[in-house]
């Protein structure tokens, strides 16, 4: 087999692997994850440990559930 054919095969395998990784990365990470929710806030159950649900706080943004993040620090509501 010539060097040009071998290089072509290596490039094709590399391209196919890039496409496969791209498709895998686009797939939902947990399509069957259950969200216990109200209208705009919920809790996504990711797994259970000894019967206790483990998950994340999520909020609905434009119809999609996304992980919630909290601002750092403590603020005072009033002064004395």
N, CA, C and O atoms as a GROMACS GRO file, in nm:
protein
  320
    1UNK      N    1   0.083  -0.116   0.000
    1UNK     CA    2   0.000   0.000   0.000
    1UNK      C    3   0.090   0.125   0.000
    1UNK      O    4   0.188   0.132   0.074
    2UNK      N    5   0.055   0.220  -0.082
    2UNK     CA    6   0.138   0.339  -0.092
    2UNK      C    7   0.115   0.433   0.027
    2UNK      O    8   0.015   0.422   0.098
    3UNK      N    9   0.208   0.522   0.046
    3UNK     CA   10   0.201   0.618   0.156
    3UNK      C   11   0.080   0.710   0.140
    3UNK      O   12   0.016   0.747   0.239
    4UNK      N   13   0.048   0.747   0.017
    4UNK     CA   14  -0.066   0.835  -0.010
    4UNK      C   15  -0.198   0.767   0.030
    4UNK      O   16  -0.286   0.833   0.086
    5UNK      N   17  -0.213   0.639   0.004
    5UNK     CA   18  -0.336   0.566   0.040
    5UNK      C   19  -0.346   0.554   0.192
    5UNK      O   20  -0.454   0.572   0.249
    6UNK      N   21  -0.235   0.522   0.257
    6UNK     CA   22  -0.235   0.512   0.404
    6UNK      C   23  -0.273   0.645   0.468
    6UNK      O   24  -0.352   0.648   0.563
    7UNK      N   25  -0.217   0.754   0.417
    7UNK     CA   26  -0.249   0.887   0.471
    7UNK      C   27  -0.397   0.918   0.450
    7UNK      O   28  -0.461   0.976   0.538
    8UNK      N   29  -0.451   0.881   0.336
    8UNK     CA   30  -0.595   0.903   0.308
    8UNK      C   31  -0.682   0.826   0.405
    8UNK      O   32  -0.783   0.877   0.453
    9UNK      N   33  -0.644   0.702   0.434
    9UNK     CA   34  -0.721   0.620   0.529
    9UNK      C   35  -0.716   0.682   0.669
    9UNK      O   36  -0.818   0.689   0.737
   10UNK      N   37  -0.598   0.726   0.710
   10UNK     CA   38  -0.584   0.788   0.843
   10UNK      C   39  -0.671   0.914   0.852
   10UNK      O   40  -0.738   0.936   0.953
   11UNK      N   41  -0.670   0.996   0.748
   11UNK     CA   42  -0.751   1.118   0.747
   11UNK      C   43  -0.900   1.084   0.753
   11UNK      O   44  -0.974   1.149   0.826
   12UNK      N   45  -0.943   0.984   0.679
   12UNK     CA   46  -1.085   0.944   0.680
   12UNK      C   47  -1.128   0.893   0.818
   12UNK      O   48  -1.235   0.928   0.867
   13UNK      N   49  -1.044   0.810   0.879
   13UNK     CA   50  -1.076   0.759   1.012
   13UNK      C   51  -1.083   0.874   1.112
   13UNK      O   52  -1.171   0.876   1.198
   14UNK      N   53  -0.992   0.968   1.102
   14UNK     CA   54  -0.992   1.084   1.190
   14UNK      C   55  -1.119   1.167   1.173
   14UNK      O   56  -1.181   1.208   1.272
   15UNK      N   57  -1.159   1.192   1.046
   15UNK     CA   58  -1.281   1.269   1.021
   15UNK      C   59  -1.404   1.198   1.074
   15UNK      O   60  -1.492   1.262   1.133
   16UNK      N   61  -1.412   1.067   1.054
   16UNK     CA   62  -1.527   0.991   1.104
   16UNK      C   63  -1.531   0.998   1.257
   16UNK      O   64  -1.639   1.011   1.315
   17UNK      N   65  -1.415   0.991   1.322
   17UNK     CA   66  -1.414   0.999   1.468
   17UNK      C   67  -1.456   1.138   1.516
   17UNK      O   68  -1.524   1.149   1.618
   18UNK      N   69  -1.418   1.243   1.445
   18UNK     CA   70  -1.462   1.378   1.481
   18UNK      C   71  -1.613   1.393   1.470
   18UNK      O   72  -1.677   1.452   1.557
   19UNK      N   73  -1.670   1.340   1.364
   19UNK     CA   74  -1.816   1.345   1.346
   19UNK      C   75  -1.885   1.266   1.457
   19UNK      O   76  -1.984   1.312   1.512
   20UNK      N   77  -1.832   1.148   1.490
   20UNK     CA   78  -1.893   1.066   1.595
   20UNK      C   79  -1.890   1.138   1.730
   20UNK      O   80  -1.988   1.134   1.804
   21UNK      N   81  -1.779   1.202   1.762
   21UNK     CA   82  -1.769   1.276   1.889
   21UNK      C   83  -1.865   1.394   1.888
   21UNK      O   84  -1.928   1.423   1.990
   22UNK      N   85  -1.879   1.462   1.776
   22UNK     CA   86  -1.972   1.574   1.766
   22UNK      C   87  -2.116   1.531   1.786
   22UNK      O   88  -2.192   1.599   1.855
   23UNK      N   89  -2.154   1.420   1.727
   23UNK     CA   90  -2.290   1.368   1.744
   23UNK      C   91  -2.312   1.328   1.889
   23UNK      O   92  -2.417   1.356   1.946
   24UNK      N   93  -2.214   1.262   1.950
   24UNK     CA   94  -2.226   1.220   2.089
   24UNK      C   95  -2.238   1.341   2.182
   24UNK      O   96  -2.315   1.338   2.278
   25UNK      N   97  -2.163   1.446   2.154
   25UNK     CA   98  -2.166   1.565   2.240
   25UNK      C   99  -2.298   1.640   2.228
   25UNK      O  100  -2.341   1.704   2.324
   26UNK      N  101  -2.363   1.633   2.114
   26UNK     CA  102  -2.490   1.701   2.093
   26UNK      C  103  -2.607   1.628   2.158
   26UNK      O  104  -2.710   1.689   2.186
   27UNK      N  105  -2.592   1.499   2.183
   27UNK     CA  106  -2.700   1.419   2.240
   27UNK      C  107  -2.730   1.467   2.382
   27UNK      O  108  -2.639   1.507   2.454
   28UNK      N  109  -2.857   1.463   2.422
   28UNK     CA  110  -2.890   1.502   2.560
   28UNK      C  111  -2.817   1.412   2.659
   28UNK      O  112  -2.809   1.290   2.640
   29UNK      N  113  -2.764   1.472   2.765
   29UNK     CA  114  -2.686   1.394   2.860
   29UNK      C  115  -2.773   1.296   2.937
   29UNK      O  116  -2.728   1.185   2.966
   30UNK      N  117  -2.895   1.334   2.970
   30UNK     CA  118  -2.985   1.246   3.042
   30UNK      C  119  -3.127   1.269   2.992
   30UNK      O  120  -3.202   1.344   3.053
   31UNK      N  121  -3.163   1.204   2.882
   31UNK     CA  122  -3.295   1.229   2.827
   31UNK      C  123  -3.408   1.181   2.917
   31UNK      O  124  -3.520   1.230   2.906
   32UNK      N  125  -3.379   1.085   3.007
   32UNK     CA  126  -3.484   1.032   3.092
   32UNK      C  127  -3.481   1.091   3.233
   32UNK      O  128  -3.549   1.041   3.322
   33UNK      N  129  -3.402   1.198   3.254
   33UNK     CA  130  -3.395   1.260   3.386
   33UNK      C  131  -3.530   1.322   3.418
   33UNK      O  132  -3.589   1.391   3.335
   34UNK      N  133  -3.579   1.297   3.538
   34UNK     CA  134  -3.709   1.347   3.579
   34UNK      C  135  -3.693   1.480   3.650
   34UNK      O  136  -3.606   1.496   3.736
   35UNK      N  137  -3.778   1.576   3.615
   35UNK     CA  138  -3.776   1.708   3.680
   35UNK      C  139  -3.906   1.723   3.758
   35UNK      O  140  -4.015   1.723   3.700
   36UNK      N  141  -3.893   1.737   3.890
   36UNK     CA  142  -4.008   1.770   3.974
   36UNK      C  143  -4.016   1.921   3.973
   36UNK      O  144  -3.920   1.988   4.012
   37UNK      N  145  -4.130   1.977   3.930
   37UNK     CA  146  -4.127   2.120   3.906
   37UNK      C  147  -4.259   2.189   3.932
   37UNK      O  148  -4.366   2.129   3.940
   38UNK      N  149  -4.244   2.320   3.945
   38UNK     CA  150  -4.354   2.414   3.939
   38UNK      C  151  -4.348   2.474   3.800
   38UNK      O  152  -4.287   2.415   3.711
   39UNK      N  153  -4.408   2.591   3.779
   39UNK     CA  154  -4.407   2.649   3.645
   39UNK      C  155  -4.267   2.684   3.592
   39UNK      O  156  -4.238   2.660   3.475
   40UNK      N  157  -4.179   2.739   3.678
   40UNK     CA  158  -4.051   2.787   3.629
   40UNK      C  159  -3.931   2.744   3.713
   40UNK      O  160  -3.819   2.785   3.683
   41UNK      N  161  -3.950   2.664   3.815
   41UNK     CA  162  -3.839   2.617   3.898
   41UNK      C  163  -3.862   2.469   3.928
   41UNK      O  164  -3.975   2.425   3.948
   42UNK      N  165  -3.753   2.394   3.932
   42UNK     CA  166  -3.768   2.251   3.955
   42UNK      C  167  -3.643   2.187   4.013
   42UNK      O  168  -3.542   2.253   4.037
   43UNK      N  169  -3.653   2.056   4.034
   43UNK     CA  170  -3.543   1.977   4.085
   43UNK      C  171  -3.525   1.858   3.991
   43UNK      O  172  -3.614   1.774   3.978
   44UNK      N  173  -3.408   1.852   3.924
   44UNK     CA  174  -3.380   1.743   3.830
   44UNK      C  175  -3.315   1.628   3.907
   44UNK      O  176  -3.205   1.643   3.961
   45UNK      N  177  -3.383   1.513   3.911
   45UNK     CA  178  -3.328   1.395   3.978
   45UNK      C  179  -3.232   1.326   3.883
   45UNK      O  180  -3.271   1.284   3.775
   46UNK      N  181  -3.105   1.316   3.924
   46UNK     CA  182  -3.003   1.254   3.841
   46UNK      C  183  -2.977   1.109   3.880
   46UNK      O  184  -2.943   1.027   3.795
   47UNK      N  185  -2.992   1.078   4.009
   47UNK     CA  186  -2.973   0.941   4.056
   47UNK      C  187  -3.031   0.930   4.196
   47UNK      O  188  -3.076   1.030   4.253
   48UNK      N  189  -3.030   0.810   4.250
   48UNK     CA  190  -3.073   0.790   4.388
   48UNK      C  191  -2.967   0.713   4.463
   48UNK      O  192  -2.906   0.620   4.410
   49UNK      N  193  -2.945   0.752   4.587
   49UNK     CA  194  -2.853   0.682   4.675
   49UNK      C  195  -2.931   0.638   4.798
   49UNK      O  196  -2.978   0.722   4.876
   50UNK      N  197  -2.945   0.509   4.813
   50UNK     CA  198  -3.020   0.451   4.925
   50UNK      C  199  -3.158   0.513   4.938
   50UNK      O  200  -3.203   0.543   5.048
   51UNK      N  201  -3.226   0.534   4.825
   51UNK     CA  202  -3.362   0.586   4.825
   51UNK      C  203  -3.372   0.737   4.833
   51UNK      O  204  -3.483   0.791   4.828
   52UNK      N  205  -3.261   0.807   4.845
   52UNK     CA  206  -3.262   0.953   4.852
   52UNK      C  207  -3.232   1.012   4.715
   52UNK      O  208  -3.128   0.981   4.656
   53UNK      N  209  -3.321   1.096   4.662
   53UNK     CA  210  -3.294   1.158   4.531
   53UNK      C  211  -3.175   1.253   4.538
   53UNK      O  212  -3.162   1.333   4.631
   54UNK      N  213  -3.087   1.244   4.439
   54UNK     CA  214  -2.972   1.332   4.426
   54UNK      C  215  -2.988   1.405   4.293
   54UNK      O  216  -3.014   1.341   4.190
   55UNK      N  217  -2.974   1.538   4.293
   55UNK     CA  218  -2.993   1.611   4.168
   55UNK      C  219  -2.953   1.756   4.179
   55UNK      O  220  -2.872   1.793   4.264
   56UNK      N  221  -3.012   1.837   4.092
   56UNK     CA  222  -2.977   1.979   4.082
   56UNK      C  223  -3.103   2.063   4.077
   56UNK      O  224  -3.208   2.020   4.030
   57UNK      N  225  -3.090   2.186   4.128
   57UNK     CA  226  -3.195   2.284   4.115
   57UNK      C  227  -3.190   2.339   3.972
   57UNK      O  228  -3.083   2.377   3.925
   58UNK      N  229  -3.304   2.343   3.903
   58UNK     CA  230  -3.309   2.390   3.765
   58UNK      C  231  -3.417   2.496   3.752
   58UNK      O  232  -3.512   2.500   3.830
   59UNK      N  233  -3.402   2.581   3.651
   59UNK     CA  234  -3.502   2.682   3.619
   59UNK      C  235  -3.537   2.671   3.471
   59UNK      O  236  -3.456   2.626   3.390
   60UNK      N  237  -3.660   2.712   3.437
   60UNK     CA  238  -3.702   2.708   3.297
   60UNK      C  239  -3.670   2.841   3.230
   60UNK      O  240  -3.715   2.946   3.275
   61UNK      N  241  -3.592   2.834   3.123
   61UNK     CA  242  -3.555   2.952   3.045
   61UNK      C  243  -3.589   2.922   2.900
   61UNK      O  244  -3.533   2.830   2.840
   62UNK      N  245  -3.681   3.000   2.843
   62UNK     CA  246  -3.725   2.980   2.704
   62UNK      C  247  -3.770   2.836   2.679
   62UNK      O  248  -3.742   2.779   2.574
   63UNK      N  249  -3.840   2.778   2.776
   63UNK     CA  250  -3.894   2.643   2.760
   63UNK      C  251  -3.797   2.530   2.787
   63UNK      O  252  -3.836   2.414   2.781
   64UNK      N  253  -3.671   2.560   2.817
   64UNK     CA  254  -3.570   2.458   2.843
   64UNK      C  255  -3.530   2.462   2.990
   64UNK      O  256  -3.517   2.569   3.049
   65UNK      N  257  -3.509   2.343   3.050
   65UNK     CA  258  -3.461   2.336   3.187
   65UNK      C  259  -3.310   2.352   3.187
   65UNK      O  260  -3.240   2.278   3.119
   66UNK      N  261  -3.260   2.450   3.265
   66UNK     CA  262  -3.116   2.474   3.276
   66UNK      C  263  -3.077   2.476   3.423
   66UNK      O  264  -3.157   2.510   3.510
   67UNK      N  265  -2.952   2.439   3.451
   67UNK     CA  266  -2.901   2.440   3.588
   67UNK      C  267  -2.904   2.581   3.644
   67UNK      O  268  -2.872   2.677   3.575
   68UNK      N  269  -2.942   2.592   3.771
   68UNK     CA  270  -2.943   2.721   3.838
   68UNK      C  271  -2.807   2.746   3.902
   68UNK      O  272  -2.741   2.652   3.947
   69UNK      N  273  -2.767   2.871   3.907
   69UNK     CA  274  -2.644   2.911   3.976
   69UNK      C  275  -2.683   3.020   4.075
   69UNK      O  276  -2.777   3.096   4.052
   70UNK      N  277  -2.610   3.027   4.183
   70UNK     CA  278  -2.641   3.124   4.287
   70UNK      C  279  -2.533   3.230   4.294
   70UNK      O  280  -2.415   3.201   4.274
   71UNK      N  281  -2.574   3.353   4.321
   71UNK     CA  282  -2.477   3.462   4.338
   71UNK      C  283  -2.402   3.440   4.469
   71UNK      O  284  -2.460   3.393   4.567
   72UNK      N  285  -2.276   3.474   4.470
   72UNK     CA  286  -2.194   3.458   4.590
   72UNK      C  287  -2.218   3.573   4.685
   72UNK      O  288  -2.249   3.685   4.642
   73UNK      N  289  -2.204   3.547   4.812
   73UNK     CA  290  -2.213   3.653   4.912
   73UNK      C  291  -2.348   3.660   4.978
   73UNK      O  292  -2.446   3.601   4.932
   74UNK      N  293  -2.353   3.735   5.086
   74UNK     CA  294  -2.476   3.754   5.163
   74UNK      C  295  -2.510   3.902   5.158
   74UNK      O  296  -2.423   3.988   5.178
   75UNK      N  297  -2.636   3.932   5.130
   75UNK     CA  298  -2.676   4.072   5.129
   75UNK      C  299  -2.775   4.094   5.243
   75UNK      O  300  -2.850   4.003   5.280
   76UNK      N  301  -2.774   4.213   5.299
   76UNK     CA  302  -2.865   4.248   5.408
   76UNK      C  303  -2.989   4.314   5.351
   76UNK      O  304  -2.981   4.398   5.261
   77UNK      N  305  -3.102   4.274   5.404
   77UNK     CA  306  -3.227   4.330   5.356
   77UNK      C  307  -3.254   4.465   5.422
   77UNK      O  308  -3.299   4.559   5.356
   78UNK      N  309  -3.228   4.475   5.549
   78UNK     CA  310  -3.252   4.601   5.620
   78UNK      C  311  -3.139   4.632   5.716
   78UNK      O  312  -3.048   4.551   5.736
   79UNK      N  313  -3.144   4.751   5.774
   79UNK     CA  314  -3.042   4.791   5.870
   79UNK      C  315  -3.108   4.820   6.003
   79UNK      O  316  -3.227   4.849   6.008
   80UNK      N  317  -3.032   4.814   6.107
   80UNK     CA  318  -3.086   4.844   6.241
   80UNK      C  319  -3.037   4.976   6.290
   80UNK      O  320  -3.072   5.018   6.401
   0.00000   0.00000   0.00000
